[in-house]
Amino acid sequence: MKYTFNKMNNNLHKDTFNLIASILASCVTNKDLTYLQYKGTPPDTVVAVTPATYKVLPYDNLFIRVVTPDPQWSAMFNTIPTTAYSVTVTEQSADLISYPVDSSGAILLPYLGKIQVAGKNLATIIDDVQVALRSYIADAAVSVKLINNYVSLLGEVNRPGRYPIYKDRLNIFQALAMGSDLGDYSNRQVVQVIRQTIGGNLVKEFSLTNRSIMSSEFFYVMPNDVIYAKPIKGKFFQMNAFPYGVIISTITMFVLIYSVVQ
């Protein structure tokens, strides 16, 4: 009988130790949560990278506005009246107020025909449209905007979702701030960015805890980027989602009972 109690007591101590070790191993430390870490004395400035210019892709939607001294000429090329440019753009209304880029990379403009836009930035497209308009209007002003300008936040983000981009130079930390930052159980050392290019989808992994990200081409977010934050392995042991305190207290009570009985 004494041998049985000793064996049960030893096994219980062993199980308690293993549980506590697992919990401690899964704890998220301050080092895991700190962005832009640097070994030694950090420099005052980090070499900046110039963000790439977005190149239009097939199936994008372009909003094109043509302004001329004669409103009738403007109405011929604009998808909506010039008095209604404050209209709210949604995914459902994008096709109605914009020119879709077809699979061949071209848009179809009234009277001008097809204009190739895929692989070009917005400034080049503006020049191309102005050149095409000279056959009809000598003094037209053209503006071009990208309608489908979003960034998607997935994974261990406090508020995952699809967010519109309203500025040209949006960095990855500003993008994550729109989703209320990464969660406590996000693996900040392995964050993925999925980026669409003319040659196909590009997947890049990097660490947000390393200050070198500020010199990477992926520091700035591009339209239609998908940012995926992986969970850490210890997410299963979330202290705020499982009553470990009750379990440890119960195990401790049984250990004391076995000790008394022994």
N, C-alpha and C positions, 0 to 999 in steps of 0.2 A: 504493500500500500504506500509506504514511504517512497519507494522507487518510482511508482506511478505519479505521485504528486511532484517529485523532483523533475521528472521528465516533462510533465505538463507545465511546470513553472519555468523550466529552461526554454521550452518552445514558445511560451507566452512572452518571455523576455526578448527572445529572438525576433518574434513577429512585431513586437512593439518597436524594437530598434530599427527593423527594416522599414516600418511605416514612417517613423520619424525621419530616417535618412532620405526616404523618397520625397517627403514633403520639403525638407531642407534643400535637396538637390533641385527641386522645381521652383524654388523661390526666385522671383525676378529682382535682380540687384539694380542699384543706381547706375552701374556701368552699362547694363542692358538697355536702359531707358534714355541715356544721355546722347544727344545729337552732337555732331561735329567735334568729336574728341581729337586730341592731338597729343602725341608723346613729346615730353620735354616742354620747352617754352614755346607757346604758339606764336606765330607771326602776327603782326598787326593787320596785315592784308594778305589775301589769297589771290593768286593769279586768276583773273576772271576769264571766262570763256564767252565768246560772242555767240549768242543763240542763233541757230540756223533759221533761215527763212522758209516758211512753210510753202511747199509746192502742191498745187492743186492735184487731186486724185480723181479718177473716175468715180461717179456716184456722189460727188460733193454737190452742194447747192450754193450757187453764187447769186447774191443780190446786186443787181446792176442798176445804177441810177444815171440817167442822162439829163443834163440841164442845159437848156438853150434859151436865147432871148424870146423865142416863140414857143408858148406852151403847147401848141398843137404838135410841133415837132417832138417835143419832150414826151408827150403822151404816146407817140408812135412806138417808142422804144422802152418805155417803163412798164413794168408788170403791174404796178399799182399807181394811182394818181399821185402827183407830187404833193398834194395837200394831205396825204394820209400816211406819211412816212413814220409817224409815231405809233403805228399799229404794232401790237405785241406779236412777236414771232414765236410760234410753237412748232414742234415737229410735224403736226398735222397740217399747219398752214404754210410750211416751208416751200412745198412744191407750187403753191398758188402765187407766191410773191417772189419767187426766185427762178433762176435758170438752172435746171439740173445738168450735170455733166454726164454725158452718156458713156457707154462702155468703151467707146473709141477715144474718149478724152476730149470731146468737143461739146460746145453749147450751140444752140440754134437761136440766133437773134433775128427779130423781124426785119425783113428787107436786106439784111446783111448776110444771111445764110449761116453756115457753120463756121465757127472759129475754134481752132484748137487751143485748149487751155491746160490740159493735163501736163504736169511736169514744170509748169511755170508759176512764178510767184504773182501776187496780186498786182504789183507795180507793172510788171511786164504785160499782164492782161489788160490793164487800163490803157497802156500805150497801143496795144493791138486793136482794141475797140475804137479808140480815137482815130487811128489810121483808117479803119474800115468806115467810120462815119463821115470822113471828109468828102466822100462822093455825094453826100446829102447835106451835111451841115459843116460849115467852115469853123465855127466857134463853139463847139459843144464841149462841155465839161463832164467828165465821166468819173464816177466813183464805183468801186467794186468791194464788196464785203463777203466774207465766208459765213454762210448761215449755220452750217453744222459745226460749230466751234465749241466742243465740249471736252471735258476730261472725266473719266470714270474712275472711281475709287472703290476697290473691292477688297475682300478679306478682312483682316483684323483692323478695321477702321471704325471709329466710334459712330460715324454716320456715313456708311457706304452709300454710294449713289452716283448719279450722273450730273455734273455741274457745268454750267456755261462759263466760258472764258471771255472776259471783257477787256483784257489788256494783252498787248503783244508779248511782253516779257514777264510771264508768270513762272516763278521757279517752283520746284517740287514741294518746298515747305509751305509756300502760299497755297498750293493746290491741296495739300493735306489739311491745312487750316480750315478749308471750306468744309471738310468732313469732320471737324472738331478733333483733328490729330489722330494718330494711330492709337490703338488700344494698349493697355498695360501688358497684354500677352502677345503683342506683335513682335516678330523677329526683325528688329531694325537693321540687322546685319545682312539680311537677304531680302531685299525689296526688288520686285520685278516691274519693269516698264515694258509694255507691249505697244509698239509704234508702227503705224502703217506707212509704207513707203511705196514708191513706184515698183520696186522689185519684189515686194511682198512684205509680210509682217516681220518686224525685227523685235527680238526679245533680249533685254539687257538686265542683268542682275548686278546690284551694287549695295553698299552699306551706307546707311544714313548716319552711322556713328562715327564715320571717318570724314575728316574735314576735306579730304581730297575730292569729295563729290562736287564741291563748288567749282572745280576746274574741269568737270566732265561735261560732255555735250548733252548729257541727260539731266543736268541740273535745271534746265529750263524745259517746261512742259510745252508740247506741241499739240495742235488741235487733234482731237480724237484719240489721244493717248489713254491707255488703260494702266493704272497703277495698282498692282496687286501686292498686298502685305501678307506675308505668310505668318501663321501662328507659331509660337515656340512650342517645343515638345512638352513643356511643363504646364500647358494650358489645362490639361486634364485635372491637374491638382489645384485648381483655383480655390484659394482659401475662402473667398467670399461667396462661393457657389456650392460648398460642401461642408457639412458640420464636423470638421475634423476635431474641433474642441470637445464635442460630445463623445466622439469615438475614443480619443485619447484618455478622457476622464473615465470612461467605462472600462477601458483596458487597465488603467492604473488601479481602479477599484478591485478588479478581479485579481490583479497581482497581489494586492494587499490581503485579499481574502485567502488566497492560496498560501501566502506566507504565514498567516495566522494559523490556518488549519495544519500546515506542516509543523 
